[in-house]
Amino acid sequence: MDPTRAMATAHQPSPQQPAPYPQQRPQQPHSGQSYGAYGGDGQPATASAAGGLPSKPRRKHRCCRWAWILLAILVGLVLVFAIWVNGQINHVDALSGAQNTPGTTTLIVGSDSREGWDGDDGTEGARTDTIMVLHKPESGPVALISIPRDSYVAIPGYNSNKINAAFAFGGPQLLVETVEDLTGLTMDHYMEIGLTGVEDMVNAVGGVELCYDEDVSDEKSGLEWEAGCHVADGETALAFSRMRYSDPLGDIGRAERQRQVVAAVAEEILNPATLLNPTKLLPVTSATLGAFRVDEGTSFLGLASIALDLRAGLGGEAVTGTPPITSLGYSVDGVGSTVLLTEEELPQFWEDVAEGNFEPGEEVGGVE
């Protein structure tokens, strides 16, 4: 044998013996990663040596796929819910079509219609016990201003009268026009709730906690109340929001209690325990939608926008109160006892509301 060839053969490693100089392993990405995560070519292993189990990258890919599937299901459910809500909304021709003013303004009305109500207090037709202007300015705090229903104002096409007479004379459209003339704000949305709606909503959420620091036994509203805070059912909450003759503040006190009822109901409806529980959300939503009438342009998204504005309007940073009032007992021949607003202060008052000039959480207006 050639000595040179024999020498070369002697230095070749045996197939059964490891090579004297093994291939250098790749540098570890960090100190905690083992070499076992890499294959012989220095790349991440795609399967274990014990039987080809899926590697971590494959598990992550599968998790992402399931996440997208769940997201698609969730979006589908939201769309179905939105379609259902749109089909349940009660619309009414209410807006005036006047030129828009800055910000977003919603007129919230509590209709005194007795249709569908089991009570009997001798009242016929429909009036408005509650009139609230909810305004979200372009900057500044949201305002929720209650206009006393007996406010003596000019009604377009009619003589001056109590503001709630506008609703009796010409329904939602005339009331909207009257409020726009009074405030200088164009109503972007209209929301109306009837007597039975208050009861239905409160009962649907299982009652709401209300507070009043006086004992009350009021025959006209039917309210029987012991001073303090109590969980009220729908019938009691309705009487609580309507009572005024036993309240020394009259319409002012009633407006405060109406805002309290609205806030309590809204808090229950917007509570995650309601929103995330389909068995509770559906009946509450059905009762709420059945209680309201809104302008023709308001859909599911519009309702959601109003709900967010209202939530801000009921929060601690909101501006609340009434317009400036000169007298709660201003007598007018042929009209009776009315609430006389302080006319010379009204333009500046509503301008401050529109521009968000009041301080957050400020209580405004009231009797001077």
C-alpha positions as CSV (number, residue, x, y, z in Angstrom):
1,M,0.0,0.0,0.0
2,D,1.1,3.5,-0.8
3,P,2.4,5.0,2.5
4,T,0.9,8.4,1.8
5,R,-2.6,6.9,1.2
6,A,-2.3,4.7,4.2
7,M,-1.4,7.7,6.4
8,A,-4.5,9.7,5.0
9,T,-6.7,6.7,5.7
10,A,-5.5,6.4,9.2
11,H,-6.5,10.0,10.0
12,Q,-10.1,9.6,8.8
13,P,-12.6,9.2,11.6
14,S,-14.4,6.0,12.0
15,P,-18.1,6.1,11.1
16,Q,-18.9,4.9,14.6
17,Q,-16.7,7.5,16.3
18,P,-17.6,11.2,16.8
19,A,-15.7,13.7,14.7
20,P,-12.8,15.1,16.7
21,Y,-14.0,18.6,15.8
22,P,-17.8,18.8,16.0
23,Q,-19.7,21.5,14.1
24,Q,-19.9,24.7,16.1
25,R,-23.3,25.4,17.6
26,P,-25.1,28.7,16.9
27,Q,-24.7,31.4,19.5
28,Q,-27.4,31.3,22.0
29,P,-29.9,34.2,21.7
30,H,-30.0,34.5,25.4
31,S,-28.7,32.7,28.4
32,G,-31.9,30.9,29.2
33,Q,-32.3,29.1,25.8
34,S,-31.1,25.5,25.5
35,Y,-29.2,24.1,22.5
36,G,-32.0,21.5,22.1
37,A,-34.1,24.1,20.4
38,Y,-31.9,24.0,17.3
39,G,-31.4,21.3,14.7
40,G,-28.2,20.1,13.3
41,D,-28.2,22.9,10.7
42,G,-28.4,25.6,13.4
43,Q,-32.0,26.5,12.6
44,P,-35.0,26.2,15.1
45,A,-36.3,22.7,15.3
46,T,-39.8,22.1,13.8
47,A,-40.4,18.8,15.7
48,S,-39.1,17.0,18.7
49,A,-37.0,13.9,18.3
50,A,-39.4,12.0,20.4
51,G,-42.3,11.9,17.9
52,G,-42.7,15.1,15.9
53,L,-44.9,17.1,18.4
54,P,-45.9,20.5,17.1
55,S,-43.3,23.2,17.9
56,K,-44.1,26.4,19.8
57,P,-44.4,28.5,16.6
58,R,-47.1,26.2,15.3
59,R,-49.0,26.5,18.6
60,K,-48.8,30.3,18.4
61,H,-50.1,30.2,14.8
62,R,-53.0,28.0,15.8
63,C,-53.9,30.3,18.8
64,C,-53.9,33.3,16.4
65,R,-56.2,31.5,14.1
66,W,-58.7,30.8,16.9
67,A,-58.4,34.5,18.0
68,W,-59.4,35.6,14.6
69,I,-62.3,33.2,14.5
70,L,-63.6,34.4,17.9
71,L,-63.2,38.0,16.8
72,A,-65.2,37.3,13.6
73,I,-67.9,35.7,15.7
74,L,-68.0,38.7,18.1
75,V,-68.2,41.1,15.2
76,G,-71.1,39.1,13.7
77,L,-73.0,39.1,17.0
78,V,-72.6,42.9,17.3
79,L,-73.9,43.3,13.8
80,V,-76.9,41.1,14.5
81,F,-77.5,43.0,17.7
82,A,-77.3,46.3,15.8
83,I,-79.7,45.2,13.2
84,W,-82.1,43.9,15.8
85,V,-81.9,47.3,17.7
86,N,-82.5,49.3,14.5
87,G,-85.7,47.2,14.0
88,Q,-86.9,48.0,17.5
89,I,-86.4,51.7,17.5
90,N,-89.6,53.9,17.5
91,H,-89.2,57.0,15.4
92,V,-91.1,60.2,15.3
93,D,-90.9,63.3,13.0
94,A,-89.5,65.9,15.5
95,L,-86.6,67.9,14.1
96,S,-87.1,71.3,12.6
97,G,-84.4,71.2,10.0
98,A,-82.9,74.5,11.2
99,Q,-79.3,75.3,10.4
100,N,-76.8,73.4,12.6
101,T,-75.2,75.1,15.6
102,P,-71.8,74.0,17.0
103,G,-71.7,71.0,19.3
104,T,-74.3,68.3,19.6
105,T,-77.7,69.0,21.3
106,T,-80.4,66.5,22.3
107,L,-83.8,67.4,23.5
108,I,-85.0,64.8,26.1
109,V,-88.7,64.9,26.8
110,G,-90.8,63.1,29.4
111,S,-94.3,62.8,27.8
112,D,-97.2,62.9,30.2
113,S,-99.3,60.8,27.8
114,R,-101.5,58.3,29.8
115,E,-101.7,55.8,27.0
116,G,-101.0,52.3,28.3
117,W,-100.9,53.5,31.9
118,D,-103.0,51.8,34.6
119,G,-103.2,54.9,36.8
120,D,-106.0,57.4,36.5
121,D,-105.5,61.0,37.6
122,G,-108.1,62.6,35.3
123,T,-105.5,63.9,32.7
124,E,-106.3,63.5,29.0
125,G,-104.1,64.0,26.0
126,A,-100.3,64.4,26.2
127,R,-98.1,67.0,27.9
128,T,-94.5,67.1,28.9
129,D,-93.5,66.8,32.6
130,T,-89.8,66.7,31.7
131,I,-87.9,68.9,29.3
132,M,-84.1,68.6,29.4
133,V,-81.5,70.1,27.0
134,L,-78.4,67.9,26.7
135,H,-75.6,69.8,25.0
136,K,-72.0,68.6,24.2
137,P,-70.0,71.6,23.2
138,E,-67.0,71.5,20.9
139,S,-64.9,72.1,24.0
140,G,-65.8,72.3,27.7
141,P,-68.1,70.3,29.9
142,V,-71.3,68.6,28.8
143,A,-74.4,70.4,30.1
144,L,-77.8,68.9,31.1
145,I,-80.2,71.8,31.7
146,S,-83.8,71.2,32.9
147,I,-86.4,73.6,31.6
148,P,-89.4,73.8,34.0
149,R,-92.5,72.7,32.2
150,D,-94.4,75.8,33.3
151,S,-91.8,78.2,32.0
152,Y,-93.6,81.1,30.3
153,V,-92.2,81.4,26.8
154,A,-93.2,82.4,23.3
155,I,-94.6,79.5,21.2
156,P,-94.2,79.9,17.4
157,G,-97.6,80.5,15.8
158,Y,-99.3,80.9,19.2
159,N,-99.3,83.4,22.0
160,S,-96.9,83.0,24.9
161,N,-97.8,80.2,27.2
162,K,-96.3,77.4,29.4
163,I,-93.6,75.7,27.4
164,N,-95.3,72.3,27.8
165,A,-98.3,73.7,26.0
166,A,-96.2,73.6,22.8
167,F,-96.3,69.8,22.9
168,A,-100.1,69.8,23.4
169,F,-100.5,72.3,20.5
170,G,-98.2,70.9,17.9
171,G,-96.5,67.7,19.2
172,P,-92.7,67.1,19.2
173,Q,-92.0,69.4,16.2
174,L,-93.5,72.5,17.8
175,L,-91.8,71.8,21.1
176,V,-88.5,71.5,19.3
177,E,-89.0,74.8,17.5
178,T,-90.0,76.4,20.8
179,V,-86.9,75.2,22.6
180,E,-84.7,76.2,19.7
181,D,-86.1,79.7,19.8
182,L,-85.6,79.9,23.6
183,T,-82.0,78.5,23.6
184,G,-80.6,79.5,20.2
185,L,-79.4,75.9,19.9
186,T,-80.5,73.6,17.0
187,M,-81.6,70.2,18.2
188,D,-79.6,67.4,16.6
189,H,-81.6,64.6,18.3
190,Y,-84.9,64.2,20.0
191,M,-85.7,61.5,22.6
192,E,-89.1,61.1,24.3
193,I,-90.2,58.7,27.0
194,G,-93.8,58.1,28.2
195,L,-95.1,57.3,31.7
196,T,-95.2,53.6,31.1
197,G,-91.6,53.7,29.8
198,V,-90.3,54.8,33.1
199,E,-91.9,52.0,34.9
200,D,-90.8,49.4,32.3
201,M,-87.2,50.5,32.3
202,V,-86.9,50.6,36.1
203,N,-88.5,47.2,36.5
204,A,-86.3,45.8,33.7
205,V,-83.1,46.7,35.6
206,G,-84.6,45.3,38.9
207,G,-85.2,48.7,40.5
208,V,-83.0,51.7,41.2
209,E,-81.8,53.4,44.4
210,L,-83.3,56.9,44.9
211,C,-82.8,59.4,47.7
212,Y,-85.0,62.2,49.1
213,D,-84.6,63.6,52.6
214,E,-88.3,64.3,53.4
215,D,-91.3,62.2,54.2
216,V,-93.9,62.5,51.4
217,S,-97.5,61.5,51.1
218,D,-98.5,63.1,47.8
219,E,-102.0,62.3,46.5
220,K,-101.6,63.7,43.0
221,S,-98.4,61.7,42.1
222,G,-99.2,58.8,44.4
223,L,-95.8,59.0,46.1
224,E,-95.5,57.5,49.6
225,W,-91.9,58.1,50.7
226,E,-90.0,57.8,54.0
227,A,-87.1,60.2,54.2
228,G,-83.8,58.6,53.1
229,C,-82.6,56.3,50.3
230,H,-84.6,53.3,49.1
231,V,-84.6,50.9,46.2
232,A,-87.6,51.9,44.1
233,D,-89.6,49.8,41.7
234,G,-91.0,51.3,38.5
235,E,-94.2,52.6,39.9
236,T,-92.4,54.3,42.8
237,A,-89.7,55.7,40.5
238,L,-92.4,57.2,38.3
239,A,-94.2,58.9,41.2
240,F,-90.8,60.1,42.6
241,S,-90.1,61.8,39.3
242,R,-93.6,63.4,38.9
243,M,-94.2,64.7,42.5
244,R,-94.0,68.4,42.9
245,Y,-96.9,69.6,45.0
246,S,-95.3,68.2,48.2
247,D,-91.9,69.6,47.2
248,P,-91.2,73.1,48.6
249,L,-89.1,73.8,45.5
250,G,-91.9,72.8,43.1
251,D,-90.7,72.4,39.5
252,I,-87.0,73.0,40.6
253,G,-87.2,70.1,43.0
254,R,-89.0,67.9,40.5
255,A,-86.3,68.6,37.9
256,E,-83.6,67.5,40.3
257,R,-85.4,64.3,41.1
258,Q,-86.1,63.6,37.4
259,R,-82.3,63.9,36.7
260,Q,-81.7,61.5,39.6
261,V,-84.1,58.9,38.2
262,V,-82.5,59.3,34.7
263,A,-79.1,58.9,36.2
264,A,-80.0,55.8,38.2
265,V,-81.6,54.1,35.2
266,A,-78.7,55.0,32.9
267,E,-76.1,53.7,35.5
268,E,-77.9,50.3,35.7
269,I,-78.3,50.0,31.9
270,L,-74.6,51.0,31.2
271,N,-73.3,48.7,34.0
272,P,-70.9,46.0,32.7
273,A,-73.0,43.5,34.7
274,T,-75.9,44.4,32.3
275,L,-73.9,45.0,29.0
276,L,-71.9,41.7,29.3
277,N,-74.8,39.5,30.3
278,P,-77.0,38.6,27.3
279,T,-79.8,37.2,29.5
280,K,-80.1,40.6,31.1
281,L,-79.0,42.9,28.2
282,L,-81.8,41.7,25.8
283,P,-84.8,42.3,28.1
284,V,-83.3,45.6,29.4
285,T,-82.6,46.8,25.8
286,S,-86.1,45.7,24.7
287,A,-87.8,47.6,27.6
288,T,-85.6,50.7,26.9
289,L,-86.3,50.8,23.2
290,G,-90.0,50.2,23.8
291,A,-90.1,53.2,26.2
292,F,-88.5,55.7,23.8
293,R,-89.4,57.6,20.6
294,V,-86.5,59.3,18.8
295,D,-86.1,61.5,15.7
296,E,-86.2,59.8,12.4
297,G,-82.5,60.2,11.7
298,T,-81.4,58.4,14.9
299,S,-80.2,54.8,14.4
300,F,-78.3,52.3,16.6
301,L,-75.1,54.3,16.3
302,G,-77.0,57.5,17.1
303,L,-78.5,56.0,20.2
304,A,-75.0,54.9,21.3
305,S,-73.7,58.5,20.8
306,I,-76.6,59.9,22.8
307,A,-76.0,57.4,25.6
308,L,-72.4,58.5,25.9
309,D,-73.3,62.2,25.9
310,L,-76.0,61.5,28.5
311,R,-73.6,59.5,30.7
312,A,-71.3,62.5,30.7
313,G,-74.2,64.8,31.4
314,L,-75.1,62.8,34.5
315,G,-71.5,62.6,35.8
316,G,-69.8,64.8,38.3
317,E,-68.1,67.0,35.7
318,A,-71.3,68.0,34.0
319,V,-73.0,71.4,34.2
320,T,-76.5,70.9,35.6
321,G,-79.4,73.1,36.7
322,T,-82.0,75.3,35.1
323,P,-82.1,78.6,33.2
324,P,-82.1,81.7,35.5
325,I,-85.5,82.1,37.1
326,T,-87.2,85.3,38.4
327,S,-90.3,83.8,39.9
328,L,-91.8,80.3,40.4
329,G,-95.3,81.7,40.8
330,Y,-95.8,84.3,38.1
331,S,-99.6,84.6,37.4
332,V,-100.8,85.2,33.8
333,D,-104.4,85.8,33.0
334,G,-105.8,82.9,31.0
335,V,-102.7,80.8,31.6
336,G,-102.5,80.5,35.4
337,S,-99.4,80.2,37.6
338,T,-96.2,80.0,35.5
339,V,-92.4,80.0,36.0
340,L,-91.0,83.4,34.9
341,L,-87.5,83.1,33.4
342,T,-85.0,86.0,33.8
343,E,-85.3,87.2,30.2
344,E,-82.4,89.6,30.2
345,E,-80.0,86.9,31.3
346,L,-81.1,84.1,29.0
347,P,-79.0,85.0,25.9
348,Q,-75.7,85.0,27.8
349,F,-76.8,81.9,29.8
350,W,-77.4,79.8,26.7
351,E,-74.3,81.2,25.0
352,D,-72.2,80.0,27.9
353,V,-73.9,76.5,27.7
354,A,-73.3,76.4,23.9
355,E,-69.6,77.4,24.2
356,G,-68.8,75.3,27.3
357,N,-67.9,78.4,29.4
358,F,-69.2,77.1,32.7
359,E,-66.9,75.3,35.1
360,P,-67.1,71.5,35.2
361,G,-69.5,70.3,37.9
362,E,-71.1,73.7,38.2
363,E,-74.8,74.1,39.3
364,V,-76.3,76.9,37.3
365,G,-79.4,79.0,37.0
366,G,-82.2,78.5,39.6
367,V,-84.3,81.2,41.4
368,E,-82.4,84.5,41.9
